[in-house]
Amino acid sequence: MGGALLHGWSKRDGLVISTLDPHSTGADYHAAEEITTRYDVIILAVKPQVMADVANSIKHLITPTTLILSIAAGKTISFYESIFGTTTVIVRAMPNTPALVAKGMTVLCGNDATSELQAQLSMNLMASVGDVEWIDDETLMDAVTAVSGSGPAYVFHLIEAMTEAGVAAGLTPALSEKLARQTVIGAASLAESENTIPAATLRQNVTSPGGTTEAALKILMSDKNGLADLMTRAILAAQKRGKELAS
């Protein structure tokens, strides 16, 4: 995710970026104690499991005006305040990987130390790689993570599932994957273009009474084990895991 954001930010004028990552090509990497530069914004884009060690290693870089922007799932604002202090500006962001092609979706929230100007700065950074929303209730971040943060994986799995189903219906794997992939791309583009029309209406527009689409939707929209039921259970499982990562 950090790489996707970096790719998007690298195309934006006016940003001076240092990447502190031993695995990134061309990264400006040093041991934490060797870093002396002070940054306006520090992006924390490491796995939640190692976040405590990383955050503690950069405490000496924090100034009264430093903005900490974290994209780690599950790690709460109170977690960062326990390390950096409650007067440090801390913003949580949950982006997703379509940021790589400037089609990301990011939701942000900040602590009490975050000013409107700093909130706007955070939103502007994330807006360079897609759409943004700000929320005031941090408890919603696990649900955000489950829907949009993890969401691209659900869509990619939909392409996989449609491909397998097409093969079962007699198509070659290559043709079936092309049909599935382009159908998802096209439908997403139509949803973006017709963004004032509810998704339910777009679905209904494709569905002729007694037709092939209706036959398929009777399966997908069944009350038990239909797509809505499966998706709800999947998203609730992801939300639960996000809460577990906070502990």
DOVEXTOR-538989 format. One record per residue (C-alpha): residue in three letters; x, y negated, z negated. Coordinates in Angstrom, 3 decimals, always signed. Example, Ala and Ser with C-alpha at 12.3 -4.5 7.8 and 13.67 -1.06 7.14 Angstrom:
 resn       px       py       pz
  ALA  +12.300   +4.500   -7.800
  SER  +13.670   +1.060   -7.140
END
This chain:
 resn       px       py       pz
  MET   +0.000   +0.000   +0.000
  GLY   +2.854   -2.337   -0.798
  GLY   +4.332   -1.651   +2.622
  ALA   +1.041   -2.488   +4.330
  LEU   +0.837   -5.802   +2.479
  LEU   +4.461   -6.611   +3.228
  HIS   +3.833   -5.951   +6.919
  GLY   +0.953   -8.419   +6.896
  TRP   +2.762  -11.091   +4.875
  SER   +5.878  -10.865   +7.036
  LYS   +3.816  -12.312   +9.912
  ARG   +2.729  -15.327   +7.876
  ASP   +4.702  -18.564   +8.061
  GLY   +5.789  -20.358   +4.907
  LEU   +6.363  -17.337   +2.672
  VAL   +9.793  -16.500   +1.292
  ILE   +9.707  -12.808   +0.380
  SER  +12.188  -10.621   -1.471
  THR  +11.461   -6.889   -1.497
  LEU  +12.825   -5.079   -4.517
  ASP  +12.532   -1.473   -3.404
  PRO  +15.357   +1.068   -3.032
  HIS  +13.354   +2.959   -0.406
  SER  +12.501   -0.016   +1.822
  THR  +14.655   -0.579   +4.907
  GLY  +16.603   -3.798   +4.515
  ALA  +15.332   -4.329   +0.975
  ASP  +17.077   -6.739   -1.345
  TYR  +17.491   -4.152   -4.082
  HIS  +19.290   -4.554   -7.380
  ALA  +18.944   -3.168  -10.869
  ALA  +16.361   -5.238  -12.749
  GLU  +18.929   -6.736  -15.101
  GLU  +20.960   -8.020  -12.151
  ILE  +18.100  -10.152  -10.804
  THR  +18.317  -13.806  -11.774
  THR  +16.054  -15.440   -9.176
  ARG  +12.765  -16.809  -10.506
  TYR   +9.708  -16.179   -8.345
  ASP   +6.408  -18.069   -8.091
  VAL   +4.561  -14.783   -7.590
  ILE   +5.648  -11.273   -8.526
  ILE   +3.737   -8.462   -6.813
  LEU   +3.660   -5.209   -8.752
  ALA   +3.078   -2.476   -6.176
  VAL   +4.305   +0.725   -7.804
  LYS   +2.522   +3.855   -8.972
  PRO   +0.519   +3.445  -12.201
  GLN   +2.529   +6.235  -13.796
  VAL   +5.771   +4.188  -13.676
  MET   +4.258   +0.734  -14.113
  ALA   +5.167   +0.378  -17.805
  ASP   +8.865   +0.957  -17.129
  VAL   +8.882   -1.406  -14.139
  ALA   +6.959   -4.159  -15.934
  ASN   +9.215   -4.030  -18.980
  SER  +12.304   -4.197  -16.766
  ILE  +11.263   -7.543  -15.233
  LYS  +10.086   -9.358  -18.367
  HIS  +13.134  -11.634  -18.160
  LEU  +11.907  -12.973  -14.812
  ILE   +8.670  -14.358  -16.229
  THR   +8.296  -18.114  -16.643
  PRO   +5.256  -20.103  -17.846
  THR   +4.211  -20.645  -14.213
  THR   +4.832  -17.114  -12.884
  LEU   +1.831  -15.378  -11.358
  ILE   +1.796  -11.605  -11.800
  LEU   -0.281   -9.919   -9.076
  SER   -0.784   -6.172   -9.543
  ILE   -2.234   -3.758   -7.000
  ALA   -1.907   -0.669   -9.221
  ALA   -5.090   +1.344   -9.714
  GLY   -6.314   +1.729  -13.270
  LYS   -3.864   -0.571  -15.033
  THR   -5.900   -3.183  -16.879
  ILE   -5.175   -6.827  -17.549
  SER   -4.780   -6.021  -21.246
  PHE   -2.051   -3.526  -20.322
  TYR   -0.048   -6.285  -18.622
  GLU   -0.784   -8.777  -21.398
  SER   +0.665   -6.325  -23.923
  ILE   +3.944   -6.515  -21.975
  PHE   +4.046  -10.092  -20.656
  GLY   +1.863  -11.862  -23.220
  THR   -1.606  -13.366  -23.025
  THR   -0.354  -16.727  -21.741
  THR   +1.127  -15.152  -18.601
  VAL   -1.042  -15.496  -15.492
  ILE   -2.136  -11.993  -14.502
  VAL   -4.318  -11.077  -11.531
  ARG   -5.424   -7.567  -10.635
  ALA   -6.026   -6.837   -6.968
  MET   -7.399   -3.741   -5.327
  PRO   -6.619   -3.807   -1.593
  ASN   -6.749   -0.948   +0.876
  THR   -4.495   +0.326   +3.656
  PRO   -6.294   -1.336   +6.600
  ALA   -4.359   -4.386   +5.405
  LEU   -1.671   -2.961   +7.688
  VAL   -3.735   -4.150  +10.680
  ALA   -5.190   -7.236   +8.936
  LYS   -8.503   -5.442   +8.364
  GLY   -8.090   -4.888   +4.645
  MET  -10.639   -5.362   +1.866
  THR   -9.364   -6.718   -1.435
  VAL  -11.165   -7.475   -4.685
  LEU   -9.399   -9.528   -7.357
  CYS   -9.929  -10.550  -10.985
  GLY   -7.756  -12.528  -13.383
  ASN   -7.128  -13.075  -17.074
  ASP   -8.076  -16.153  -19.098
  ALA   -4.722  -17.791  -18.293
  THR   -5.523  -17.805  -14.575
  SER   -6.469  -21.244  -13.262
  GLU   -8.750  -21.825  -10.285
  LEU   -5.691  -22.862   -8.278
  GLN   -3.857  -19.644   -9.144
  ALA   -6.933  -17.564   -8.375
  GLN   -7.136  -19.266   -4.990
  LEU   -3.428  -18.628   -4.371
  SER   -3.985  -14.928   -5.043
  MET   -6.985  -14.842   -2.729
  ASN   -5.074  -16.689   -0.004
  LEU   -2.263  -14.128   -0.163
  MET   -4.653  -11.223   +0.181
  ALA   -6.756  -13.020   +2.814
  SER   -3.754  -12.905   +5.136
  VAL   -4.335   -9.148   +5.470
  GLY   -8.135   -8.988   +5.492
  ASP  -11.269   -9.985   +3.613
  VAL  -11.347  -10.851   -0.098
  GLU  -13.778  -11.082   -2.991
  TRP  -13.240  -12.353   -6.554
  ILE  -15.065  -10.847   -9.528
  ASP  -15.132  -11.981  -13.160
  ASP  -16.008   -8.597  -14.674
  GLU  -12.853   -6.484  -14.800
  THR  -14.817   -3.372  -15.770
  LEU  -16.033   -3.195  -12.161
  MET  -12.513   -2.670  -10.803
  ASP  -12.643   +1.114  -11.141
  ALA  -15.796   +1.164   -9.026
  VAL  -14.120   -1.157   -6.498
  THR  -11.155   +1.204   -6.352
  ALA  -13.451   +4.176   -5.791
  VAL  -15.379   +2.509   -2.959
  SER  -12.926   +0.389   -0.968
  GLY   -9.500   +1.221   -2.389
  SER   -9.879   +4.937   -1.723
  GLY  -12.510   +4.456   +0.983
  PRO  -10.264   +4.655   +4.062
  ALA   -9.422   +8.248   +3.110
  TYR  -13.126   +9.095   +3.170
  VAL  -13.460   +7.668   +6.670
  PHE  -10.395   +9.539   +7.904
  HIS  -11.835  +12.732   +6.447
  LEU  -15.098  +11.988   +8.278
  ILE  -13.102  +11.950  +11.521
  GLU  -11.553  +15.279  +10.537
  ALA  -14.966  +16.767   +9.730
  MET  -16.550  +15.512  +12.958
  THR  -13.617  +16.915  +14.915
  GLU  -13.989  +20.340  +13.321
  ALA  -17.726  +20.291  +13.948
  GLY  -17.172  +19.362  +17.593
  VAL  -14.797  +22.293  +17.997
  ALA  -17.417  +24.563  +16.428
  ALA  -19.861  +23.234  +19.039
  GLY  -17.487  +24.238  +21.852
  LEU  -15.297  +21.166  +22.480
  THR  -11.512  +21.387  +22.713
  PRO   -9.710  +20.044  +19.623
  ALA   -8.146  +17.158  +21.577
  LEU  -11.420  +16.010  +23.131
  SER  -13.354  +16.459  +19.904
  GLU  -10.876  +14.360  +17.922
  LYS  -10.905  +11.631  +20.568
  LEU  -14.702  +11.509  +20.502
  ALA  -14.813  +11.471  +16.700
  ARG  -12.089   +8.872  +16.285
  GLN  -13.421   +6.465  +18.915
  THR  -16.978   +6.844  +17.647
  VAL  -15.902   +5.791  +14.156
  ILE  -13.852   +2.917  +15.590
  GLY  -16.737   +1.772  +17.759
  ALA  -19.331   +2.056  +14.999
  ALA  -17.094   +0.098  +12.613
  SER  -16.604   -2.609  +15.222
  LEU  -20.352   -2.806  +15.776
  ALA  -20.943   -3.059  +12.022
  GLU  -18.409   -5.891  +11.891
  SER  -19.942   -7.686  +14.877
  GLU  -23.511   -7.305  +13.587
  ASN  -22.627   -8.091   +9.974
  THR  -25.990   -9.686   +9.184
  ILE  -27.861   -6.499  +10.079
  PRO  -28.160   -3.911   +7.274
  ALA  -26.370   -0.624   +7.871
  ALA  -29.706   +1.167   +7.516
  THR  -31.083   -0.834  +10.432
  LEU  -28.031   -0.071  +12.571
  ARG  -28.569   +3.613  +11.806
  GLN  -32.241   +3.406  +12.701
  ASN  -31.367   +1.710  +15.986
  VAL  -29.466   +4.840  +17.039
  THR  -32.192   +7.242  +15.916
  SER  -34.980   +8.161  +18.322
  PRO  -37.970  +10.009  +16.824
  GLY  -37.649  +13.704  +17.528
  GLY  -34.218  +13.254  +19.104
  THR  -30.763  +14.719  +18.520
  THR  -29.660  +12.051  +16.034
  GLU  -32.747  +12.601  +13.909
  ALA  -32.029  +16.338  +13.844
  ALA  -28.531  +15.677  +12.514
  LEU  -29.687  +13.062  +10.001
  LYS  -32.184  +15.494   +8.488
  ILE  -29.127  +17.441   +7.340
  LEU  -26.980  +14.465   +6.370
  MET  -29.823  +12.707   +4.536
  SER  -31.257  +15.698   +2.695
  ASP  -31.994  +15.050   -0.983
  LYS  -29.731  +17.846   -2.202
  ASN  -26.132  +18.040   -0.979
  GLY  -26.742  +15.359   +1.629
  LEU  -24.071  +12.808   +2.480
  ALA  -25.378  +10.217   -0.006
  ASP  -25.295  +12.784   -2.830
  LEU  -21.794  +13.965   -1.886
  MET  -20.498  +10.411   -1.552
  THR  -21.948   +9.380   -4.913
  ARG  -20.301  +12.330   -6.636
  ALA  -17.008  +11.617   -4.860
  ILE  -16.990   +7.928   -5.778
  LEU  -17.937   +8.624   -9.389
  ALA  -15.056  +11.126   -9.573
  ALA  -12.656   +8.496   -8.220
  GLN  -14.016   +5.934  -10.689
  LYS  -13.517   +8.390  -13.560
  ARG   -9.925   +9.013  -12.487
  GLY   -9.294   +5.262  -12.380
  LYS  -10.390   +4.972  -16.006
  GLU   -8.106   +7.880  -16.926
  LEU   -5.117   +6.137  -15.301
  ALA   -5.679   +3.152  -17.599
  SER   -4.945   +5.238  -20.671
END
